Amino acid sequence: MAAGHSGQPHHPGHVSDGHRAAEQGGGLVQNRYRLHELIGRGGMGEVWRALDESLGRRVAVKCLKPAGAESGDAGFTRILQERFRREARVAASLQHRGITVVHDFGEHDGVLFLVMELLDGRNLLQILDDAQRHPLPVPDITDAAEQVAAALAYTHAQGVVHRDLKPANIIRLSDGTVKICDFGIARLGHDIGFTSRLTGSGMAMGTPHYMSPEQIDAAEVDHRSDLYSLGCVLYELATGAPPFDLGDAWSILVGHRDTTPEPPRARRPELPADLERLILDLLAKDPEERPQDAADVCGRLKAMRAAGVAASAAGRRPAELPDWARSLRTGSAARSTRAHRPAAVPHHELTGAWSTRAMTVPAGPEALDALAARQAEAADLGRIGNWQQAYDLHTAVCAERDRVQGPEHPAALASRHEAAYCLTRLARTEEALRLYRWIAEVRGRVLGPDHQDTLAARHEAAFALGRLDRHVDAHREYAAVLAARERTVGADDPDTLSCKHNLAVNLGQLGRAAEAYTAAAAVAAARTRVLGAAHPDTLLSRVEVGYALGRLGRWGDALDAYLEVARERADALGADHPDTLAARYEAGICLGRLGRSDEALALFDELVAARTRASGSADPETLRTRHALGVTLGLVGQWDQALAEAREVAAIRERVLGPADPDTLAGKREIAVAMGWLGRWPAALTVYREVADARERVLGPAHPDALASRTDEAHCLERLGRAEEARELLRRVAATGSDGPERL
């Protein structure tokens, strides 16, 4: 367990009478918080594991260090107390998934206290120490860095500068979430009336190994100081030591101020060059030479991750791609909720020992423990998005389980199930489908056709069929799995409801809009009853209700549904959470469909700013929202601005995603649309043909999106007076698409 604090393991020392009672455990703060165990002591005081007896939840309670414990100076005590109160106000004002939640604060018997969520995890300092200061693997570094950068982008937008970012203040939870804690010396702007320095003597605030040059010089400090500290943290994660790991505090401070850091690859040659470049950019002495905001740092990290995934899958991806975004999407793709994960394995803590090395384990009692540990390691590789390495490691585990336990053992099948899931994330859907079907056949024979693990494999096979646009086959499989689950575990079991949800999504893909709406509404009602109205799965089903209403043309009802979900998600997750922004995005689509384009334009403008702030300018969802903004600019007749927006979005997508990516081509189509409205038909024809050729090449000439692009081309030919060419092209489109969409 870790609380939201930066303290180290406690040690005996002087305590006041009030604290002496708490040291024994059982102390009660404000007749509500029962202190159970001292779990940390840091610069601002002590942190206790406690129980909130009013709500029955476990919390962390941070108590101010006993008054004057170190100096006996009343002035120092007042400063310490004022800093603590400021920490409470700042922390309580922050609502973001990457920041420790503050529940309450106050004063009790002369002791100031702060009540925080109790976190199940370990801080990065502990993780590094446990790894004996070995540097962390690159995927773990970029995953943690991206989450920290996103949280900093949010806090900086609120006018808050942390001023003491360090590994001990960054906690990695057991589910992989990374949170920043201890805003004890954060700077809140003029909104709450604090000056930049609380001490008349210019008392240093910060930790020497991670302090920016401007902090050391007592110069003006802004959000870029946190970015410097982030660079120090990343340097340490990447090399095992801070950038200026010198003998005493003064030497460290002088190093930060005057010395160029040694490039990380001089210590660790295998580090990617773009990661080293980012770290060194963050460590620039002059704030003007650093990245200027955390959102851009987040964007650079996302681009690194995307490039890494693309490189690992290069040459191995089939021509299968996700659904096209036709101008603005109004429906969701079917998704697997993976509610049932067979043969759960213990969690593998980050220790810097990630690898996909060839694995052999001895036969005997130790073999199964070793296999479970490696399977957990593979699961964590997938969690951080390194699907190729996760697949390779799961496959190696499968081979060893075949040798030690036999290929039809449930644990061996569980390893193959996880390997198949990795294949779906690598867009190798045909391979995944074949593997899921084999697993389902063997499980049906070994465990029984109605065993939940058998049904889980069939559920995933149905999902893969949907991804392959085989929606009739997917419908039959979902229906069979649903009947079995209702028969064996009941209609309200979470796995049953997951299957019902995906069945509803698939009905929409089959064009059966009314049935899709009825099914989605039933799932949403059941999940509300079983899980609660604000549960993420319930909200997901309520979003699907919105999609179905849109397909039925009931845009006003769909708008109401999305706005309700957005409010629920904002309350539970925060206004800038990606899920909240996704619901607001769909509300913007509805506004456009209702002809309320000015409102849609204002909403998309807000969303672009929020997405950029939270995730960076190159994030796919930021670009998707900018795409919607550009389309809406066209709807209000601002075609020059629409063309400029479409060009910029397409250029970024081409650079980040590649020239044949569906989103890149959707962006290019908007360029052609804007050109047409501006009367620039020859240029529009060139772009329409480029998009049509690419879609035919990737998807095949009979794909609906390729046919739509050829229709665009024919329309453009008509506008250019080339009617015969247009008619011939439309005849070709009609002949190619004569089979029509798949129906059940």
LOMARVO-928690 format. One record per atom (N, C-alpha, C): x, y, z. Coordinates in steps of 0.02 Angstrom, whole numbers, plus 50000, padded with zeros to 5 digits. Atoms other than C-alpha are relative to their C-alpha. Layout:
<nulums>
XYZ...
</nulums>
This chain:
<nulums>
500424994050000500005000050000500445006250000499664993649999500555017649968499485005550005500454994449996499715033650018500245005449953499814994550043499735049749921500495004550036499514996049963501345056150000500704998049977499315001350022503215056449981500434997650057499605001749941503745050250152500364993449992499635006249999504995036450186499774996050061500185004049942504785022150310500195003750064499914995849941504615029750483500534997050046499515002349951505855028550624499825003350066500164997149935505735032050812500275007150005499794993249991505875050150862499555003550049500414996249954505155063950968499315001149972500694998750021503255065250959499655003750056500404996649950501995076251046499544995050034500455004649965500735068851167499464997349954500535002250046499395068551034500264994849951499715004850047500545059650914500204993650036499805006049964501135047851051499424995050004500585004449998499365041151066499904996649932500105002850067499275038850879500524994749984499465004950014500955029650876499794993050021500205006549976500115015650971499434997149957500575002250040498715014650841499355001450036500664999249971496875017550868499805007150014500194993149990496915036550880499435002049954500584997950039495325045050819500055007449986499954993050022495415061350720499305002549983500654996850012493865072450724499424995150007500535005049988492835057750788499804996349937500185003050064492915050350613500554995449973499465003750033494635044350555500414996250052499655004449953495335029550653500694998449972499325001250023497235029150636500224992950020499815006949987497905011450620500764998849998499295001750009499715011350560500375005949968499584994950029501085024150528500374997049940499725003050060501615020950348500525004549966499504995850030502735035750309500125006450039499844993649970503615051150371500425003949950499654996050049504175065150256500085007150024499854993249983504575083550250499415003750030500594996449975502785088850288499684996550059500305003249942502375076350425499974992649994500085007249997501755058850454499374997949962500575002650037500585048050352499794993450032500285005849966499435035050429499514996349955500555003950028498405020950360499435000550051500564998649954496675024350432499354997549970500685001850021494825020150422499555006050010500534994949995493495033150385499384996450026500545003949970492205026450507499325002449978500654997650024490825037250435499794996649936500165002950065490945029850260500254992849994499755006850003491825013450300500534998849948499485000950050493245016550178500695001150031499314999249977495115015050204500315006149966499714993750024496075031350184500705000750027499364997949973497775039050212499905006950033500064993649964497855053050342500705002850011499364996749993499305065150334499955005350055500014995549943499675074550496500625004549997499444995250000500745090250509500514998050051499455001549955502445087450587499905003850065500094996549936502395091750774500315006949999499814992950003502535110450798500705001150027499334998149977504335116750808500454994250015499615005949981505015099250814500735000749984499304999650020506615104150726500325006650022499674993649989506875122450764499785003650063500274996249944505795128150908499835007149982500124993250025505505143650802499265000749984500724999150012503705149850810499875002449929500084997750068503955158750644500044994249951499945006050042504525142450564499364995950003500615003949992503005133650636499435003149961500554996850038501825146550562500094998949925499875001250071502665144650392499804992849982500165006950013502515125750403499254998949998500725000749998500685126950451499675003149938500284996750058500325139150311500124995949937499865004350058501175127850185499534994050000500455005849996500125113250248499295001949978500684997950020498495122950230499975001249925500004998950072499005128050056499994993449963500025006650031499355109850012499294997449998500695002549997497605105450068499565003449948500444996450046496765119049967500184998449927499795001650069497805115649811499784993049981500145007050017497625096749818499254998749994500725001050002495765097449854499685003049938500284996850060495505108549702500154996149936499785003750059496305095849582499604993649991500405006050014495225082549500500254997149934499725003150060496195071649379500214992950018499835007149986496515052949362500724999150019499295000749985498385056049377500225003650062499844996249939498295065549542499644996850059500295003049940497995058649716499395003950023500634996949979496215062149775500065002150073500044997649931496025072749932499265000150020500695000449978494435068950029499825005450050500184995649945494545080750177500645003050029499444997349961495685092050280499725004450055500224995949943495595101750442500515000150055499564999749942496325103550616499684996350057500265003949943496145092150766500505000250057499574999449941496855095650939500665003349983499404996350018498085107950864500424996749946499635003550053498655095550730499615000749935500304999550066498295099350548500034993249966500015006550032497775084350445499695000649930500245000550069497415079650265499804992849988500255006850012496365064450215500024998749925499905001750071496835056150049499794992949987500125007050019496425040549952500614995850019499475004849984497435025450006500144996049937499835002750066498355019249853500344993250007499705006750003498805001249814500565000149948499454999550047500515003349737500645002050035499354998349974502305008949758500265005949962499734994250036503225024949717500614998049959499465001750047504545025549581500674999350035499385000849963505945027649708500054993050028499995006849974505455011349791500114994949944499925004750056505335002649622500734999949976499294999750020507085008749574500444996650053499595002949947507795003749743499934992450001500115007250002506994986549732500374996749942499635002550059507814984549561500755001150007499294998849986509494988749643500285005349952499824994250041509535004849542500134998249927499975001550072509484995749375499475004249965500494995850036508625006949247499394995949978500615003450021506845002949196499994998949925500085001050072506364996049025499685006249968500254994150035505955009248895499245000450000500734999350000504085004848881499735002250067500244997949933503895006949070500145007450012499824992949991504795023749066499505004349962500434995750041503745030748924499274999650025500685000649973502125023949000499925004550061500054995849941502455032249168500075007449982499894993150019503095048149087499395003049966500594997550035501575049848976499445001650049500534998849950500395048349124500175006150044499814994249960501395060849227499925006549960500064994050042501455073149082499275002049992500714998450006499565071849060499745003350064500214997049937499305075549245500285007150008499714993449995500505090249239499655004949952500354995650046499615097249086499365002550032500624997949965498015097449189500165005050056499874995549943498785105249345500255006849977499754993750025499705118449246499445004249971500574996350026498085123049159499585003150057500354997249942497365126049334500415005450035499574995049968498795137849376500424997250057499655003249945499645125249491500674997249974499335002850014501525121449487500194995850060499865004649945502065106449590500615002250041499384997549970503855112549627500414994850038499605005149966504425096049704499884993149968500115006350035504185082649571500624995750006499445004649991505285067549607499734992950002500265006950001505175048449601499594998250061500375001749939504575047449781499305003050000500664996850004503085058549735499594997449942500365003050057502545047649587499874992750018500185006749978501595031849631499704996149942500285004550049501255017349515499554995050036500475004549969499685007949564500064993049970499945006950023499494989249544499664998949933500325000850066498354991849392500375003849945499604996550050499705002149304499895007549998500124992849997498955019349339500575003450038499484996149967500255032549386499705006450026500294994149968499805046449507500565004350030499564995349965500715062049566499685001650067500264998349935500545065849750500435005550031499644995149959501115078549880500095006749965499964993150024500715095749817500155004750058499864996349939501415101749983500355006649989499684993650013502475115449905499805002549931500254997650064501415118049751499865007450002500154992950004501145135549691499335001049965500644998250030499365141049661500025007449984499974993150022499145157149565499595004750043500324994849960498285172849622499294998350020500695001849984496605163949629499894999150074500105000949928496885159549812500465004650040499684994549966497995174449852500664998550033499345001249971499685166649892500545003149958499424997350036501325174749846500454994349979499575005250028502715165549757500464996950052499545002749949503725163149917499705001250068500314999249934503115159950093500505002350053499524998149949504725163550184500325006649983499674993750011505505180350208500724999249982499295001150012507215172750190500144996449935499905003750063506935164150023500174992850012499875007049983506905146950102499904995549939500045004250059507255134049967499424995250005500545004950004505775123549913500174995249944499835004850051506145107449823500514995050026499515005149982507325092449825500605000749954499424998150041509115095549764500084996049935499895004150060509215080949641499535001749943500524998950051507675087249548499815007449993500174992950001507725106249567500235003249936499834996450061507715117449415500505005650015499534994449989509065130749391499665006350026500344993949976507785144549417499794999350073500145000949929507275136949584500635001350042499374999249963509095136549638500195007350005499834992950001509335154749589499475004450031500564996249971507715159849678499705004849950500304995950053507115166649511499264998249994500715001450012505325166949448499924992849975500125007150017504665149149437499314999349969500655001450030503285143549319499974992649984500125007050013502635127149249500594996549968499435003250033504245124149151500514997450049499585002949948505135120949315499804992750013500225007049993504065105349335500254995749942499765003950057504585100049160500744998350008499295001649986506425101349210500034994250050500005005449951506055090549363499794993449969500195006150035505165078149251500594997249960499415002450035506735077349145500494996550046499565003349951507745073249301499734993150018500315006549983506515059349346500114995049943499915004650056506585051949171500724997949991499285001650003508485052849170500164994450050499865005049948508515042849332499684993349983500325006350020507255029949269500374996749943499675002750060508245028049108500714997650014499305001749987509985026749185500134996950068499915002549932509735021849366500275005150049499724994849956510455038149435499765006849976500204993350021509945056549435500545003149956499514997150046510815067949308500625002850036499434997349962511925075949443500034996650067499995004049940512235062449571500675000950034499364998049972513635071249665500014999250076499895001949931514315070249841499615003950051500354996049950513405084349930499495004449966500564996250028511885095449909500245006049960499774994050036512885110849857500274998149930499745002250065513795101349719499444998149952500585001850042512135094649656499685006349973500324993850022511385112149649500425003649948499564996950049512895119049558499984996249934500055003950061512775104649435499375001849960500614998050034510975108949395500065006949967499974993150024511395127149373500515001049945499444998250042513045126449279500264994549954499685005650035513445109049209499524996849950500405003650050512825100749050499964992650020500055007149979512145083449094500314995349949499755005250045512975068149022499414996949962500565003050037511875061248881499834993150027500195006549971510875046348945500284994149962499765005850039511465035248802500754998850011499315001349980513245037548862500024994950057500055004849945512685027449013499624993749979500435005650022511415016348922499915000549925499994998950073511785014948735499374997749964500585002750037510205005248690499385004550005500574995449995509055019748739499835002949931500184996850063508055026348590500235007349997499744993150008508765042648521499465005250015500524995049989507065051348528499845000850074500104999449927506885047448714500565004150030499444996049976508635054148748499905007449983500104993050021508215069848648499495003550043500514997049957506645072848750500285001550069499724999049933507575070648915500465006150000499534994450003508945082748863499645006649987500394993950010507665095248799499695002450066500304998249936506795094748968500525002850048499474997949954508475097549056500365006349977499694993750021508875113648963500035004950058499924995349945509545126749084499505005849994500454994450013508505140549004499294997449990500695002350010506625137849024499745001049929500244998650068506365145448851500224994649951499755005250045507365131048774499704993150015500345006449985506315117348855499354999649960500695000250025504665110748787499585004950041500344994549966503445124548830499374998050037500565002349959502025114148899500004992450003500005007249987501695096848968499594996249948500405003450051500395092948835500444998149940499555001750055501745093748701500474994250019499595005649977502845082248805499604993549994500435005850004501385070248817499924997849927500065001750071501155071048628500624996749972499385003150024502985067148596500064992850026499975006749972502875052048711499514995449965500495004150036501295045748625500274998149931499725001450066502165047348457500544994750004499495005249991503635037048523499684993250008500335006449989502455023548583499694997449936500325002050062501495023448419500534997549950499475002250045503125022148321500274993350021499755006449976503695007848431499544994349984500495005250016502084998048407500004998749925500005000850073502115001348219500614996149977499385003450020503924995648207499984992650017500025007049979503594979748304499534995949957500485003650041502134975248191500155000649926499864998650071502954980748027500094993449962499945005950042502784967947889499584994250022500385005749976501614957247992499255001550004500704998349995499964966547982499644998349935500395001250060498624960647860499665006449977500344994150027497564972447758499365001550037500594998849960496264972847898500095006450039499964993649967495914990147966499345001450035500634998349966494624997648085499535003849954500514996650040493015005648023500225007049983499844993250021493195021747926499595005050039500384994549971492715038048005499745004149942500284996350056491535044847874499825006950023500074993049979491715063447903499965000450076500085000149928491025061748080499684993450018500275006549984490735044948162499395000750045500594999949958489035041448238499874993250031500105006649971489265023448292500634997450031499425002949967490415013148401500164993349969499805006750020491414998148351499854995250056500085005049948491014982248442500654999150037499385000849961492234979448582499924994350049500005005249950492704965548698500115003250068499904997249933492494969948880500494995950040499535004649966493594955248932499834999650074500205000349931492574954149091500244993650034499785006349971493094936049114500714998649976499305001450018494974933349117500184993350031499875006649972495324914749138500694999550030499355001849970496704908149248500415006150017499654993949980497194924549330500684998350030499325001349976499034925849370500215005850045499814994649955499914935949505500305005949964499734993950031500394953849466500755000350007499274999650001502204956749419500215007250009499784993149988502944972449497500555002049952499454997450041504064983449391500654999550041499365000449964505834979049439500595001649954499464998950047506824983549285500254993649968499775006450025506944965149238499584997649942500405002250057505764965149089500454996849947499635002850057506314953948946499544995349963500335005350037505724942248812500514994749982499465004950014507254931148824499704993049995500225007050005507094912948779499934997150069500155002249932506334904048927500004992550003500075007049983506634886948995499944999550075500085000949928506064881249165500084992750015499915007049984506514865349253499344996650017500585003849978505214851749276500034999450075500015000549928504664850949456499585005550030500444995349966503784861549587500145007349982499844993150016504714877449537499735002249932500184998450069504124876549357499385004249996500634996450006502354882549384500055007050027499904993249975502884897349491500365004349949499634996250051504124902649358499555001849941500454998650055502814901049223499495005450017500494994949978501544911149323500325006950001499664993549998502824924849349500115002849930499884997750069503264925549164499345001949966500644998250029501424925649116499765006750027500184993449972501134940249235500425005549968499564995150034502624949049156499735001649930500284998950067501844946648984499375004250004500614996149993500184953449046500165007350012499814993149988501054969149109500295003349938499754997250063501944971348943499425002249956500604998150038500234971548861499675006150030500324994349967499564983748989500325006649981499674993850018500874996548941500035000849924500064999050072500494994048756500534996649958499475003550038501984983248707499754993249979500375006150016500904970348621500434994849965499585005050034502244962248513500424996150050499615003649950503364958348660499554995850045500475003949959501854952848761499814993549963500185005950038501344941048621500584995049998499425004450002503114934048605500084996350066499905003149935503214930848791499434995150016500565004849990501464923048802500114993749959499885005950042501944911648657500554995650030499485004049967503534906448748499724996350061500315003349943502504902848904499584994149976500405005550027501314892348797500434993949986499575005750018502754881748733500244996350063499785003349939503394878548909499434996550036500575003449968501654874748976499834993649962500115006150039501434862348833500474994550024499505004949979503034853748891499884997650071500055001649929502704854449078499314997150017500675001849980500804852749085499594996649946500395002750055500214847448913499595005449966500324994550037499384857948776499275001050016500714999249986497604854648837499875001650074500104998049930497914859449018499685006950002500334993449998496804874349070500485005850003499524994549996498334884949112500345001249933499714999250067499104881548941499515003549953500524996850041497464886448859499925007350020500054993049978497404902248966500565004249970499454996450031499124907148900499855001349926500174999050070498524904548722499455005249992500544994950001496964914948760500315007050003499684993549995498074929448812500415001649938499634998950063499184927148658499535002149944500484998150051497634928048549499775007150009500204993149989497114944248631500545004849975499454995950026498834951448591499965000549924500074999850073498554946548409499475004949978500524995150020496944956748404500265007150007499734993349991497884971848471500545001749949499514999050053499204969448337499685000049931500395000050063497824969548203500114993649960499935006550033498194951348163499374995950017500655002449977496344947448179499844993149974500125006750027496254932348064500354994750042499635004749958497604923648166499674999350068500335000249935496734928348328499374995849997500625003850008495084921348264500144992549998499845007250004495874904648218500214997350068499775002449936496714903448388499424999750051500575000149954495134908048486499544994049985500445005750017494134894948389500314993450022499665006149977495444881548426499944999450076500065000249927495444886348611499304998150021500695001549982493544885848617499844992649988500135007150016493524868548534500324995550054499665004249950494804861348657499675000950068500344999049935493994869448809499324996650002500655003350001492304863048754500074992550012499895007149991493014845448749500264998450069499685001449936494054846648909499585002450059500364997049944492994858249018499254999649993500725000250012491294856848938499785006049958500204994650045490364867448809499725006150036500294994449964489534878448941500465002850054499524997249951491084881549048500145007249982499914992850012491404900149069500635001549960499404998850041493154898848996499884998249927500185001650069492454890248841499605005749970500424994550025491154904048823500415006449991499574994050007492494917448850500374999849934499655000650063493474910848701499525001149941500494999050053491904910248594499795007449995500164992850000491464928148646500545003949963499454996450034493184934148589500014998349925500045001850071492974924448425499475004149966500534995950029491344933648395500235007249990499734993250007492204950148427500465000549940499545000050057493564945648301499614999749934500415000350061492234941148172499725006949983500254993350012491484958448194500545004649973499454996050025493184966448169500164998549927499885002050070493314956948006499405001449955500604998350037491624963947950499574993949984500425005950009490864946647961499445000250053500484998549947489394953248060499454994850006500505005449995488164939248016500284994350042499695005349960489374926148084500085002250073499924997449932489734937248234499344999750038500665000149967487864938748270499824993050023500175006949981487614919948269500414997750061499585002249944489094917248387499805003650064500224996349940488564931048507499354997150027500655002649978486794924048511500084993350035499895006649969487414906448551500335000750068499674998949936488584912648688499525003050050500494996949955487204923448761499524994950028500475005149976485994908948770500334995550052499655004349952487304898248858500125003650066499864996349938487744911848982499365001250040500644999149964485924915549024499804993450034500185006649973485674896849052500434998150060499535002449949487214894449161500115004850058499854995249946487524910549259499455005250009500564995549990485914920349234500035006249957500064994350045485314935449139500375006250024499694993949973486104948349255500734999250017499285000749988487854941149268500395005049957499624995150040489164954049211500244997349933499795002850065489804942149075499414999549952500605000250042488044939649011499845006849973500154993250021487774958349006500525002549950499494998150049489424960648914499844997149931500195003150063488844948448782499405003549969500584996450025487164957348768500205006749971499764993550025488074973948747500314999249931499675000950065489154967448605499524997749947500515002050047487654959248524499625006249975500354993850020486774976248524500435004049952499554996450045488304984448445500004996849931499975003650064488374971048311499355000849960500634998850035486534973348271500015006749963499934993750034486914991348232500444999549938499575001050058488314985848116499644996449943500405003550050487054974748026499465004449970500514995550025485934989747995499324999050032500635001349966484584983448113499925005050058499954994549952484445000248201499494999550056500525000349948482794997748292500154994550050499815005449954483344980948364500615001850041499404997949963485034988248411499815004750057500224995449947484165002148507499664996350057500355003849948483004990148599500484996050043499515004149963484454978748646500455004350043499554995749962485604992948701499635003050060500394997249944484225000848807499894994850055500105005349950483894984148892500644998750039499375001049965485734981748932500155005850048499894994249958485874999448999499574999750063500455000649942484364996549112500244994650048499775005549957485044979949175500645002050036499384998049967486774987049209499875005450052500184995049949485995001849300499754996550063500285003649942485054989549412500544996050036499515004649970486524977749440500635003650023499364996849986488044989249437499945007150026500084993049981487345006549469500015004549940500074995450057486955021349357500665002949977499374996650018488715028549362500574995149987499475004850013489695012349337500255000849928499744999050069490855013449184499664995649948500345004350048490014998449101499305002449985500674997250011488305006149127500035006049954499934994050042488885022549052500184998049928499835002450067489635012948905499374997849963500635002150032487935005148871499555006049986500404994050013487095022048887500285003849940499714997150061488315028548756499754996149939500255004050057487785014048643499275001549985500694997850011485975019348669500015006449957499944993850039486505036448603500174998549927499835001950068487315028448450499384997449963500595003050031485735018348415499475005349984500474994650013484635033748432500225004149940499754996350058485745042748307499864996249936500145003950061485585028448183499275000249981500714999550013483705030148201499795007149980500164993150016483815048648163499715004050057500284996549941483255053348339500565003950034499404996449977484645066048361499885003950063500144996449938483785076048497500054995450060499955004849945483595060548606500724997750010499305002049995485375055348566500405005450036499654994649966486005072548619499884999950075500155000349928485105071148786500384994250033499655005949972485875053748813500745001550010499284998549995487645059848777500145005250055499894994849950487475075248886499944997150071500065003249934486875064649033500624995950017499405004049988488345052749013500605004650014499454995349989489545067449000499985002950070500054997449932488885074649163500204994750052499825005449953489025057849252500754998850000499285001350004490795055149189500405005850028499654994249972491315072849234500004999750076500055000549927490695070149412500464994650027499625005749975491555053349429500735000249982499325000550026493125055549325500355006749991499724993450013493385074149299499825002549931500234996950062492955086349161500464998549942499515001150054494555082749062500174992749989499875007250010494495063749074499824998149928500155001850069494555055748900499294997449989500685002650009492905046748928499485005750002500454994249998492055063148976500025003749934499934996350063492755071748822499704996149943500295004050053492205057048713499245000949997500724999049999490395059048770499815007049974500144993350024490465077748739500115000549924499895000250073491175074348565499384997549964500605002650032489665063748522499425004950005500514994749995488545077648588500105005249945499874995350054489405089148464499764997549933500255002950062488995077048323499255001049995500734999250000487175077548374499805007349986500164993050013487165096548377500065001649926499934998950071487825096648200499434996949961500555003350035486495084148144499345003650010500614996349985485155094948224500015007049968499964993450030485735110148125500235005450047499784995049950486405118648281500765000749994499295000250017488085121148199500425005050040499624995249960488595136748296500164997250069499875003249935488395127248460500514994449993499515005450012489335112448387500705002849992499344997050012490745123848331500315002250066499744997849935490925131448505500214994050042499845005949960490905114148585500644996749975499395003150027492225106848467500615004350013499454995549985493305122248493500254998850072499825001549931493265118948682500344993250006499735006749996493605100448656500714999649972499325000050028495125103648546500495002750052499564997249948495865114548683500104995050057499955004849944495475101448817500424994049980499615005850023496175086948713500745001849993499304997950008497755096748671500335000850068499734998949933497995101548853500134993450035499945006349963497745083848916500474995049966499655005450035498575073348780500505002249947499544997650050499545084448660499685000949932500284998150064499275091148486500004994449949499965005450049499745074948395499614993850022500385005749977498625063248496499434998549951500535001650049497385053748383499325002950018500654997349981495885059548484499995007649993499964992850013496485077648476499885001349926500084999050073496605075948287499304998349977500695001750017494915067448276499535005850016500424994349981494145082148369500135006049954499864994750048495045094448256499684998649932500355001950061494355084848108499275002150003500704998049991492605087448177499935007649999500024992750000492995105748206500035002649928499944997850069493525107548024499364998849960500645001450033491935099147961499475005150020500504995349976490885110548069500135007149974499854993650031491805125848005499705000449930500325000150066491205120547833499255000750005500724999649993489425118547895499765007150013500204993049989489415136747950500275004549946499794996050057490155142247784500695002950003499324997249994491925146047843500494995249965499645005250037492725135847704500765001349997499284998849998494425144547704500314997250063499755002749937494655140347887499944992450001500095007350002493955122847857500564996749960499475002750042495235119847719500675000150038499374999549962496675126047828500024994750055500035004949947496115114847972500094992949972499955006750029495915099547859500714998549977499315001050023497645101947783500464998550059499545000949943498485103347953499884993250033500165006549969497565088248025500274994349957499775005350044497955077547872500764999450001499275000150000499795082547876500264996750064499775003049937499985077848060499854992549999500175007150003499065061448034500464996149954499565003550047500135057047884500694998950032499345000649967501715060347986499984994850056500035004349941501125050948141499744993049984500345006350012500005037248070500194996649935499835002750065500605035147892499515002149947500424997450054499895039747721499394995849985500575004350017498715024747706499554998650060500435001149941497965025447881499305002649986500684997750011496065027047880499885007250020500114993149977496095043047982500365005049955499644995550046497405050747868499595001249937500394999450061496325047147715499355003750012500614996249984494755053647801500165007450003499794993049998495705069747834500125002949931499884997650068496255071047654499355001049962500654999150033494465068747595499705006850018500274993449980493985084147697500355005749963499664994950041495315093947601499645000749934500344999850065494445089147439499315003150006500674997149990492725093447509500045007750003499934992849993493315110847559500205003349934499804997350066494155113547391499405000649954500594999850042492535109247303499545005850018500434994449980491535121747405500315006749983499664993850020492835134847363500065000649924499994999850072492615130747178500644997749968499355002250026494335123047158499954992649980500165006950017493695107247071500584996049971499445004150024495275101946976500454997550057499595002249942496275101647138499634995050042500405004749961494845092947226500014993149968499995006450035494815079347091500644996150014499365003349987496655075647119500004996750069500015002849931496385073047307499504994350005500495005449998494785062847284500294993649970499715005950032495715051047166500544996950044499485002649956497175049547286499694995850056500335003649946495995044347426499684993649974500335006050028495005032347315500504994649983499485004950018496585024047249500274996550062499725002849938497265021647425499504995250032500505004449968495635014347491499914993649960500055006150040495485002347345500604995450011499385003949992497294996947368500004996450067499975002949932497094993747555499404995650014500615003449980495284988247570499694995649946500325003550056494844981747398499475004449968500454995550037493734989647265499274999450022500705000949981492104982647339499855002650070500134997449933492334990147513499565006249996500444994250002490965002947552500375006749998499644993749999492255016447587500365001449935499704999150066493165013447424499475002049949500544998150046491505014347331499775007250012500204993049984491045030547423500515004949970499494995550028492705038147368499945000549924500094999750072492395033447186499385004249983500594995850010490675041547201500185007450008499754993149993491525057347266500355002249936499634998450060492665056747115499535001449942500484999150054491175054946996499645006850008500334993549988490305069947076500455005749978499524994850018491885080147051500065000549924499975000050073491975074946867499395003649971500604996550023490185080846844500085007550005499924992949991490615097846915500505003049951499514997750049492045098946792499734999449928500305000750066490855095546645500194993749964499785006250032491555078146613499484994650015500585004049981489845069746620500084992749980499945006950022490255054146518500474996050045499545003449953491745049846628499654998650067500355000849937490655052546780499504994349997500495005450007489275041046715500344993149998499645006350004490525027446672500264997850069499745001649933491295028446845499434997750046500565001949958489585027546929499734993149980500205006850021489125012146823500474994850031499515004649971490725004046883499894999150075500155000349928490305008347064499394995650012500625003949990488555001047045500134992649989499865007150014489214984946969500424996850056499565002749948490574982747101499624999050065500355000449936489394986047245499324996849996500675002650011487904976447176499784994950052500195004949950487974963147311499685003350062500304996449944487514976447440500304998050067499735001449934487884976447627499744993350027500175006449970487824960747729499385000850043500604999949960486154956947809499874993050029500185006449968485474943447924499274998649987
</nulums>
